[in-house]
Amino acid sequence: MARLHIEYYSHALRRETSFEMMIPNDPRPEIPWEQNSGSSRPLSTLFLLHGYTGKAGNWVPDGLPEKYHFAIVMPTAENSFYLNGEATGTAYQTMVGEELVDYVRKTFRLACGPEDTCIAGLSMGGFGALHTGLAYPDRFGKIGALSSALIHHEVAQMQPGGGNEIANYAYYRACFGDPATLLERDVNPEVLARRLKAAGAKIPDIYMCCGTEDFLIENNRQMHRFLEAEGIPHEYHESKGIHDMVFWHEYIAKIVAWMFG
């Protein structure tokens, strides 16, 4: 497994930034399933998004890239919700969904089409995976969303001086823009999904999951109900679990098998 740390100049962020990458290019002869992993077929690519307070590479589906023959690209997007902020140098949606995909295509000849390019994330990264995948259906063929921080309806009700136990109003406004208009704009993944449906466009395949004891379970159920009401095909799974790595390691294995198996 090649492990790379890549630094480049991001035009979206107006500064130097970096991402992590893993490429399964050295199957071990003493491990039979690595030899039979399908390494003769073209390498697929998974863009893997971290959660709030996280960074690139702080969770990796161990052993799965070798088994299913895919590369992992892991950006660091601060606490941005993978959205484009109003301030110069905060275009994180553009950085991940456009710039980074183009960079990986140009430099590594990977992620060349949606049929072999997927995106997944946990918590804030789950929101980011859903939103980014729906914003760029011509780039991402499948979306995996684990314990997603689908808090857009909550943020839409926030008032100046308010917030929640995670962050204050000013932070959410910086990420999502004016809360009063949030639900009507592209920062709302529901707006993107409805637009694709209305246009008759291809919607990426979606796999959502959340633990039944997770504090975000109702947010995920609400998104599931929205997709059902809109007639948008997707997989939705719940099982016992909280907002932790135990649940995420269990389900990233299932999602990767669904994506690349």
N, C-alpha and C positions, 0 to 999 in steps of 0.2 A: 504494500500500500504506500504510494507516494503521498507525502503530506507537504503541502506548499503554503507558504505565507507570501502573499503577493501585495506589493504596494504600487499604487498608480495614482495619477492625478485625476480627480473626479471633477468634471465640468459641472455636474449637478450640485455638488457640495462646495465648489470653488476652493478646493484644498486637496492636499494629499490624503488619501485614505488607504485602507487595506481590506483584504478578505482572505479567508482560509479556503483551502481546497484539498480534497482527497481524491486520488485516482487509483483504482485497483489494477495496477499494471504489472504486478509481480506475484501471480498465484504460486502457492507453495506446493511442491510435488508430494510432500508427505501428508497433505490434507486433501482427500479425494473430492470433497464437495467443492473445493475451490477449482479443481481441475475440470469439474463438470458444471461450472456455473454459467455456461453460455458465453464464455469470453471470446468466442469466435464471432459473435454478433456485434454490431455497432454499439458503442458505449452510450448509454443514456445518461441524463443529468438531472440531479435533484438540487434545487435551490432551497436551502434549509434556513429558516428564520428563527432567531432567538427571541426570548421574551423580554418583558420590562426588567430593567437593570442588568440584562445579560449582555453577551458579546459573542462574536463569531467563535464557533468551536466549543462552546460550553455545554453542548449536548450533541452526541454523535451516535447514530445507530450502529453500534459495534458489530462487525462481522457481516453486516448486510450488504455493503457495497461489493464485497468480494462474491458473495453468494448470488446476487442478482445482477452484477456487472453494471454498476452505474457510478458516475462521479458525483461528488457533493461539492457544492459551492456555498460558502457560508459568509455572508456579509455582516458587518457590524453597522447597525443603524441607530445607535443610541436608544433613547426612549421616544422615538419619533412616531410610533404606530405605523411606520412605513408609508407615511403620507407626505405630501408636499406642503411644507409650511409656507407662510406668507413672506418670511424674511429671506433675503438672499442667502444662498448656501444651505438651505434646508430642504432641498428637493429630494427627499429620500425615496418617494415612490418612483420618480424618474431614475434615480440612481440604481435601484434594484430591478425594476421592470424593463427598463430600456438600456441604460448605459452598461450595466454589469452583464446583461445577457449578450449585448453586442461585443463587449470586451472578451468574454469567454468564447464566443463564436470565432472572433478574429484571431485570438491568441492560441486557442487549443482545438479549434475546429469541433467544438461540442455545442450542444443546445441549438442546433441548426434549424429545428422545426418543432412545433408543438407536440408532434407524435412521440418525440423522445425527450421532452423537457417537462419537468413537473416542479411544483412548488409546495412546500409544507412548512408548518411552524406551530409553535406552542404558545398559548396565552396571548400576549401582544402579537407574537409571531403568527398565531392562528388567525387573528384578525388580518394581519398583513398578508398572509397567504391567500385568504379568501378575496380580500380587496384587490390585491395585485393580480391574481389570476383572472378575476372578472374584468379588471381594467385592461388586461393584455391577453385576450383569448387567442390571439394569433401567435402568441409566444409560449403559452403554457397549456398543455393538454389535460393535466390533472392537478387537482388541488387536495392537499391533506391538511385538515384544520383540527388541532388537538386543544381541547380546553380553551377555546378561543375567547379572547377578551372582546366580545361583541357588545360593547358598552355604549354604542352610538345613541340609543334611545335615552339612556341615563344622562349622558353628556348634554343632549339636546335640552334637558330640563334645568341645567345648571344656570345659576345667576352669579353675577360678579360678587366676589367675596366668599363664594361657596366652594364646593369641591367634594371630595370623599376621603376615605382613610388612606388612599393611595397617593393622591396629588390634589393640588388646588385648581381653582377655576382658570387661573392664568396659564397653567400648564396645558390644560385641555383645550383652551382657546388657541394656544400656539400650535397644537397638533391638528385640531379639527376645524379651525376657523370659528366664526361666530356661531355659538351653539343654537341661536334662534333660527338659523337657516340650515343647520347641519343636515337634517333629514331630507332636504330638498336637493342637496348637492352631491357631487361625485364622491365625496368622502364617505358617503353612506353606501355600503356594498349592495343594499337592496335597490338603490337607484341604478347601479350598474347592471344588476341582474335583470331588472325590468326592461332596461334599454336593449340589452342583448336579445331578450325574448321578443320584444316588439319588432325588432329588426329582422327576426328570423335567423339570427347569427348563431354560430356554434358556441355553446356554453361549455366550458371545461367540465370534465367529470369531477364530482365533489364527494369527498369522504369526510364527514364530521364525527367527532367523538368527544365525550366528556364524562367525568366521574359523577356518580349520583350524589356524592357528598362534597363536590366542588362548589365553591361559592359562586361560580359562573354558570352553574347548570341551567338556571332559568333563562339566562341570556342565550345559551345554545339551543334550548328548546324553542325559544321564540323565533330564532333564525330557521330552525327546522320547520316550524309551522308556516313561516313565510314561504319557504321554498315549496312546501307541499301545496299551499294555497295557489301559488303561481304555476303549479304543474311543472316545476323544474326538477328533473331527475337528480337524485343524490342518495348517498348512503349515510345513515345516521345511526350511531351506536352509543349506548350508555351501559356502564357497568360499575360495580362498586369501586370507589376510588376518590381520592382528593386531588388537590392541585399540586402534584409532585412528580418526581422522576419515576417512581414506581409505575404509575399509570402511563406516563409518556413513553417509557421504554417498552411497555407491553404493546401499546397501540402503534408506535412508529413501526414496529415489526409487521403488524397487520397492514398498515398503510403501504409500506414498501412492497410487500407481497402483492397487494392490490394494484399498485402502480406498475411494477416491473416483473411480477411473477409469470 
